[in-house]
C-alpha cells in the first residue's frame, strides 16, 4: 500500500465515485482539474522524508472522497473543484515521492469509475455505489492507521526478520 501507483489509483477511483454526487455539467471540469493538478504535483521534487505525511494525506483524501458519496445533495462547482484539486495534489505528491511519472497513466484513468457508477445511480442502484465507496473508506482507514502501528512479524520482508 506504499507503492507509486496503487494509492493514487485508489484515490482517483474514490473521486470517480464521489463525482456521481455532482451535477453532470461539472464532471469534465473536475476530471480535467484533477489531472492538471496531479501532473503539476508529480513534477515537483518532494523530499523522501515527507513520504509518511504524503501517504497519510492520500489515504485521508480517499476517505474524504468516499464519505462524499454518503452525503445528501449534489455538490456545487466550487466544492467539486476543491475535491478534484485535493485529489490531484495527493495523487501527484505520492507519485513524486514513491513512484514514476508513468504511474499517472495507471492512476488517473481510475476516475472513470464515474461512468459505471453514474449508470448505476441512474438505474436506481445507488446502494451499490455506496457499498463500493464504503469498501474504499475501510481500505483507506486501514492503510492510514497501519503506518502508525508498531511493526509486527509478517509486515517486514523476510530478509529483515
QUITA-V567630 format. One record per residue. D_FIRST is the distance of its C-alpha to the first C-alpha in Angstrom with 2 decimals. Layout:
[[D_FIRST] [D_FIRST]]
//
This chain:
[[0.00] [3.79] [5.74] [8.78] [9.19] [6.65] [6.33] [10.05] [10.94] [10.00] [11.95] [14.71] [15.04] [15.56] [18.07] [19.82] [20.35] [21.54] [23.98] [25.83] [27.25] [28.71] [32.04] [31.91] [33.59] [30.66] [28.00] [28.81] [29.14] [25.79] [23.89] [25.90] [25.21] [21.43] [21.66] [24.17] [22.37] [19.06] [21.21] [22.98] [20.01] [18.32] [21.61] [21.87] [21.05] [19.14] [19.23] [16.32] [17.20] [16.05] [12.33] [11.80] [14.08] [12.67] [9.13] [11.30] [13.45] [11.01] [9.94] [13.67] [14.82] [12.93] [14.78] [17.90] [17.94] [17.51] [20.32] [22.52] [23.06] [24.75] [27.11] [30.62] [32.16] [31.19] [29.89] [32.17] [31.71] [30.85] [28.12] [26.67] [26.71] [25.12] [22.25] [21.79] [22.25] [19.67] [17.11] [18.35] [18.19] [14.54] [13.65] [15.92] [14.93] [11.26] [12.79] [15.53] [13.63] [10.86] [12.11] [15.45] [17.79] [17.71] [14.17] [16.17] [17.93] [14.92] [13.71] [17.15] [18.73] [16.41] [18.74] [21.28] [20.13] [22.93] [25.55] [25.13] [24.33] [27.48] [29.43] [28.47] [29.48] [32.76] [33.48] [33.13] [29.88] [27.96] [26.89] [24.61] [22.86] [22.65] [21.18] [18.35] [17.86] [17.91] [15.21] [12.92] [14.21] [13.39] [9.70] [9.72] [11.88] [10.02] [6.75] [9.50] [11.66] [9.74] [10.02] [13.71] [14.47] [16.23] [14.75] [16.18] [16.97] [14.45] [11.45] [13.11] [14.03] [17.59] [19.38] [18.55] [19.93]]
//
